[in-house]
């Protein structure tokens, strides 16, 4: 038996960073994001030989162990082990499992598109399908957050897990004591089409670790850094404005929101931008881009750009001349998402999801 699952990566459109503790615990956070047609994929094959095998195709890494209740982190595919350990401990009464799990992600690590969190959601959903675990979207995302942030100790926010679990356009609110409310948005078809016609992704050529940036953001909140806190407050307000722009189809204001959000985001921490990112932004704007921002914590990864559709090729060609190792990507937005479990064993309920 093979079980296959996938979960979609996301673009953070507004509010990024306000889903990170301790800011959201003290002030509440607001995020607007949308999933795209790049994915994290998982294949799970139950075994009967007592072995536990993990393979990351995109990283080119493979590890294997004897069946065990707990797999020790040793720096090699530790996220796989964290998911395995949680499932065995929480859902299988401590009884070891024997399996082969292989994964692939459509974008480089450190992309700023939520790839690690999305991979955890895809892996967890494969386990849920195998073991018949009753995990709805909220619980799937919550458990993925616990595994990645609390048990594996990887720093970051809360939006990625919920975007991967729910899919589509969502306005998310993060409150005290871990409270989360996901509000799916019904965006008109013509608005989505206009967004897709305008949207470019540019991989900056720099994979980045978000830990140092998130550490600085957290310190700024704890130390009540007024400059950084005001920036976070503005970013949260822009998420509300972005929601209104999308629902109304007001692209002029949408570009203004994106520009203001990027200026505020740069004030949250010192390493969110750098000379390479600034030169990419300047090149894109000079070639005709309306607005742009780094996706994720910053420092590298993907930049999201919005252009006039007629100027899209000109902007893409200008970015290709930078010779900095960057790559231009096109992508599409997902109005409905194929849930990870519904892809299992190739069985898709007819008429239930738009693919």
C-alpha positions in Angstrom: 0.0 0.0 0.0 1.2 3.5 -0.9 -0.2 6.6 0.6 0.5 9.9 -1.1 -0.2 13.4 0.2 0.6 16.9 -0.8 0.0 20.4 0.7 0.3 23.8 -1.0 2.9 26.5 -0.3 1.7 30.0 0.4 2.3 33.6 -0.4 2.1 36.0 2.5 0.2 38.9 1.1 0.0 41.1 4.2 0.5 41.0 8.0 3.6 38.8 7.9 5.4 38.7 11.3 2.4 39.5 13.4 1.7 35.7 13.8 5.0 35.3 15.7 5.3 35.2 19.4 5.5 37.2 21.6 3.8 39.9 19.4 0.6 37.9 18.6 0.4 36.8 22.3 0.4 40.4 23.5 -1.3 42.4 20.7 -3.0 39.8 18.5 -1.9 39.1 14.9 -3.6 39.3 11.5 -2.4 37.7 8.3 -3.7 37.5 4.8 -2.2 34.8 2.6 -3.0 32.7 -0.4 -1.8 29.2 -1.5 -0.1 28.7 -4.8 0.5 25.8 -7.2 3.8 24.7 -5.7 3.6 21.9 -3.2 5.3 19.7 -0.6 4.7 16.0 -1.5 4.9 12.9 0.7 4.8 9.2 -0.1 4.3 6.8 2.8 4.8 3.0 2.4 4.1 0.8 5.5 6.8 -1.8 6.0 6.9 -5.1 8.0 10.6 -5.5 8.4 11.0 -3.2 11.4 12.9 -0.5 9.6 12.2 3.2 9.5 13.4 4.9 6.3 13.3 8.6 5.4 14.2 10.1 2.0 14.2 13.7 0.9 14.4 13.7 -2.9 15.0 17.4 -3.3 17.7 17.5 -0.6 19.3 14.2 -1.8 19.4 12.8 1.7 18.4 9.3 3.0 18.5 7.8 6.5 17.3 4.6 7.9 16.9 3.3 11.5 15.7 0.2 13.3 12.1 0.6 14.4 12.0 2.6 17.6 9.6 4.5 19.9 11.9 7.5 19.7 14.3 8.6 17.0 17.0 10.9 18.3 17.7 14.1 16.4 21.2 14.0 14.9 21.1 16.7 12.3 19.9 14.6 9.4 16.2 14.9 8.4 15.3 15.7 12.0 12.0 17.2 11.0 11.0 13.7 9.7 11.9 12.3 13.1 10.0 14.9 15.0 6.8 14.1 13.1 7.4 10.3 13.6 8.1 10.7 17.3 4.9 12.8 17.8 2.7 10.3 15.9 4.1 7.3 17.8 3.8 9.0 21.2 0.5 10.8 20.8 -1.5 8.6 18.4 0.0 5.0 18.5 0.3 4.5 22.3 4.1 4.5 22.1 4.2 1.5 19.8 6.9 1.9 17.1 6.0 2.1 13.4 7.8 0.6 10.5 7.6 2.6 7.3 9.4 4.2 4.3 8.6 7.9 3.8 9.9 10.0 0.9 9.3 13.6 0.2 9.8 16.4 -2.3 9.3 20.1 -2.3 8.9 22.2 -5.4 11.0 25.1 -4.2 14.5 25.4 -2.5 14.8 25.3 1.3 14.7 28.7 2.9 12.3 30.0 0.3 10.1 32.1 2.5 7.0 30.3 1.1 6.5 28.2 4.3 8.1 25.0 2.8 9.2 23.4 6.1 5.8 23.9 7.7 4.0 22.7 4.6 6.1 19.6 4.5 5.2 18.8 8.1 1.5 19.2 7.2 1.9 16.8 4.2 3.8 14.2 6.3 1.3 14.4 9.1 -1.6 14.0 6.8 0.0 10.9 5.3 0.2 9.4 8.8 -3.4 10.5 9.5 -4.5 8.7 6.4 -2.6 5.5 7.3 -3.6 5.4 11.0 -7.2 6.8 10.4 -6.5 9.8 12.7 -9.4 12.3 13.1 -7.6 15.4 12.2 -9.6 18.3 10.7 -7.9 21.3 9.2 -7.6 23.2 12.5 -6.2 20.2 14.4 -3.9 19.2 11.5 -2.4 22.7 11.5 -2.3 23.0 15.3 -0.4 19.6 15.6 1.9 20.6 12.8 2.7 23.8 14.7 3.4 21.9 17.9 5.7 19.5 16.2 7.7 22.1 14.3 7.9 25.0 16.7 7.6 23.4 20.2 9.0 19.9 19.8 11.6 20.4 17.0 12.4 23.9 18.2 12.3 25.5 14.8 11.4 29.2 15.1 8.7 30.9 13.1 5.1 32.0 13.0 1.7 30.3 12.9 0.4 31.1 9.4 2.3 28.5 7.4 0.7 25.4 8.9 -2.8 26.9 8.7 -2.3 28.0 5.1 -1.1 24.5 4.1 -4.0 22.8 5.9 -6.8 25.1 4.7 -5.6 26.2 1.2 -7.0 29.1 -0.8 -7.2 32.8 0.3 -7.5 33.2 4.1 -7.6 36.0 6.5 -6.2 34.6 9.8 -6.4 36.1 13.3 -4.0 35.0 16.0 -4.9 35.8 19.6 -3.8 35.0 23.2 -3.1 31.5 24.4 -2.6 30.2 20.8 -6.2 31.0 19.6 -6.5 31.0 15.8 -9.4 31.9 13.6 -9.2 31.2 9.9 -11.6 33.2 7.7 -11.7 31.8 4.1 -12.2 34.7 1.6 -14.5 34.4 -1.4 -12.4 36.3 -4.0 -14.1 37.0 -7.3 -12.8 35.0 -10.3 -11.8 38.2 -12.2 -9.8 39.4 -9.2 -7.9 36.1 -9.0 -7.3 36.2 -12.8 -5.9 39.7 -12.6 -3.7 38.8 -9.7 -2.3 35.8 -11.6 -1.7 37.9 -14.7 0.2 40.4 -12.6 2.1 38.1 -10.3 5.8 37.1 -10.6 7.9 35.3 -8.1 11.7 35.8 -8.1 14.0 33.6 -6.2 16.7 36.0 -4.9 19.5 33.4 -5.2 19.9 33.4 -1.5 18.5 30.7 0.7 18.1 32.1 4.2 17.7 31.0 7.8 14.9 33.0 9.4 16.0 32.2 13.0 18.2 35.3 13.5 15.5 37.6 12.1 12.8 36.1 14.2 15.0 36.3 17.3 15.5 40.0 16.7 11.8 40.6 16.2 11.0 38.8 19.5 13.6 40.9 21.3 12.2 44.0 19.9 8.8 43.1 21.3 10.1 42.0 24.7 12.2 45.2 25.0 9.3 47.4 23.8 11.3 48.8 20.9 9.0 51.6 19.8 10.2 51.8 16.2 9.8 48.0 15.6 6.5 47.8 17.5 5.0 50.6 15.5 6.1 48.8 12.3 4.4 45.6 13.4 1.2 47.5 14.3 1.2 49.1 10.8 1.7 45.7 9.2 -1.3 44.3 11.0 -3.4 47.2 9.9 -2.3 46.7 6.3 -3.6 43.1 6.5 -7.1 44.5 7.1 -6.7 46.9 4.2 -5.4 44.2 1.9 -8.5 42.1 2.7 -10.8 44.9 1.7 -8.8 45.5 -1.5 -9.0 41.9 -2.6 -12.8 41.6 -1.8 -13.5 44.9 -3.7 -11.0 44.3 -6.5 -9.3 47.6 -5.9 -5.8 47.0 -7.4 -4.6 50.6 -7.1 -5.0 50.5 -3.3 -3.7 47.0 -3.2 -0.4 48.1 -4.7 -0.3 50.9 -2.2 -0.9 48.5 0.7 1.9 46.2 -0.6 4.4 49.1 -0.8 3.5 50.4 2.6 3.7 46.8 4.1 7.2 46.4 2.6 8.5 49.7 4.1 7.0 48.7 7.5 8.4 45.2 7.3 11.9 46.5 6.8 11.6 48.3 10.2 10.8 45.1 12.1 14.4 43.8 12.2 17.7 44.9 10.8 18.4 41.9 8.5 15.1 41.7 6.6 16.6 43.4 3.6 20.1 43.7 2.2 22.0 45.1 -0.8 21.0 42.2 -3.0 17.3 42.5 -2.1 17.3 46.3 -2.5 18.9 46.0 -6.0 16.3 43.4 -7.1 13.5 45.7 -5.9 15.0 48.7 -7.7 15.5 46.8 -10.9 11.9 45.5 -10.8 10.3 48.9 -10.2 12.5 50.5 -12.9 11.3 47.8 -15.3 7.6 48.5 -14.5 6.7 46.6 -11.3 4.0 48.3 -9.2 5.0 46.8 -5.9 7.1 44.0 -4.4 8.0 42.4 -1.1 10.0 39.6 0.3 7.9 36.5 1.2 8.5 35.1 4.7 10.8 36.5 7.4 13.2 38.2 5.0 16.9 38.1 4.3 16.5 36.1 1.1 14.2 33.5 -0.4 11.4 34.6 -2.8 10.3 38.1 -3.7 6.7 38.5 -4.8 6.2 41.2 -7.5 3.0 42.7 -8.9 3.2 44.3 -12.4 0.9 45.5 -15.2 0.2 42.2 -17.1 1.6 43.9 -20.3 4.8 44.6 -18.4 5.3 41.2 -16.9 7.7 39.9 -19.5 9.7 43.2 -19.4 10.1 42.9 -15.6 11.0 39.2 -15.8 13.7 39.9 -18.5 15.1 42.8 -16.4 15.5 40.5 -13.4 17.2 37.8 -15.5 20.0 40.4 -16.4 21.0 40.8 -12.8 23.3 37.8 -12.9 23.0 37.1 -9.2 21.8 33.5 -9.3 18.2 34.5 -9.1 15.4 32.6 -10.9 12.1 33.9 -12.2 9.0 31.8 -11.5 5.5 32.0 -12.7 2.7 30.6 -10.4 -1.0 30.3 -10.1 -3.2 30.9 -7.1 -5.3 28.1 -5.6 -9.0 28.9 -5.1 -9.7 25.4 -3.9 -7.0 23.0 -2.7 -6.7 19.3 -3.2 -6.6 18.2 0.4 -3.5 16.0 1.2 -5.6 13.0 2.2 -7.8 13.2 -0.9 -4.8 12.4 -3.1 -4.0 9.2 -1.2 -3.7 6.1 -3.4 -4.8 8.2 -6.4 -8.4 8.4 -5.2 -10.0 11.8 -5.6 -13.7 12.3 -4.9 -15.3 13.3 -8.2 -16.6 16.8 -8.3 -15.5 17.7 -4.8 -12.5 19.7 -5.5 -11.4 22.0 -8.3 -7.8 21.0 -9.2 
